[in-house]
Amino acid sequence: MFSIAKCNRKLLEWLSIGFFVMTVIIYPALLTPEQSSSVPIVEVNTSIQTAKPLDVQPAIKFDIAQAAYASSGASKSEGKSKVINFFAMAMGALAGLVLFIYGVTRLSEGLEEIGTDRMKGFLSKCTTNRFAGVLTGAVATTVLESSSVTIIMVIAMVSAGVLTFVQSLGVVLGSNIGTAVGAQIISLDIKHYVPLLMFAGMLVLFVGKTKVQKNLGIILLGFGLMFYGLEAIDEAMKPFRNYQPFIDLMQTLGKNPLLGAVIGAIFTVIIQSSSATVAIVITLASSGLISLPAGVAIMLGAEVGTCADTLLATVGRGRSALRTGLFHFLFNLVSAILGIIFAPLLVQLVLAISGGAGVGRQVANAQIIFNLIGVVVVIIFLPTIARLLEKLVPDTSNDRILSPETVQPAR
């Protein structure tokens, strides 16, 4: 778990350096002299004016928040259409993404430092049966703010013999519910309170004397940076609201959930966090950039993409750990496939339950409904699934075999 976390931090450092170089060196070189100061946008009237040639409007400069717009005419005039400055939009979105990922990383690090040891004891004591395991996994993931961290920790505990393979299955199921709880938090409109949280985090970080206090400050700062990153991404992509090709793409993703799921899976593998993917989708959906069907499709793909970390964590470990990682992958893959098949029904169910909630909240509701249905269905057959996986991936003589007294049957 720690080696993967270190690799993630190293990757983030190199991405940040590359982004800085691109911003400082490449970006100014690509701008014209007139644009180099504040990325102004020039309006050119393309409509034919014969009766009143003096009505041609002068160039208008927008502020930096609207720098992604390159307009070829006033938005309300006939014969004029908006053209997007894709480079400016990409730079803003990348800046928000780096800030968001950094915030998530710091938040996860702070939570891990405070809660990892406690969670190990909590997991080992509260997984006496599959139902308790599901509840334990949901609580652990909600507290640690990462299903990957929870499952990788479980895989390590299974490999060390602290947990049995059967005990780990309920925790894996519960981790998906915990991720959905985190999505509900993201969907809340708390951005106005984020500066207070960050200020409090800064005070605790610099004034706090104990390690726990400093980690609490890191958690608050990471939480605030995460929301600021989401806001930056949302602001950068606002030009897409009226950009017809993007609107058509979102409609295509809604009509073709498989394509949306593939995009969601690939993006999740790249940033290595399904929670981050869903958080970005919720933010963009709240601004009207992503429709509910498209958001559901991307969310389904994120459920599969998050398995990449856990599968990597099983490398070099025993067969029990491999079975745990394989169960996580197969459960998410099969449930995502069924979700894609029944996506229209899922959307209708979410609309019926959510009432007049915004699209962002509807996407969050879709994730928790989808995961709850999957857990309820699978938990019934968990003992049978455990036996099948034990036959599919049997123990070898080189594995650490737990004594019969320590192995607990699924109940």
Order of alpha helices (4+ residues) and beta strands (2+ residues): alpha-alpha-beta-beta-alpha-alpha-alpha-alpha-alpha-alpha-alpha-alpha-alpha-alpha-alpha-alpha-alpha-alpha-alpha
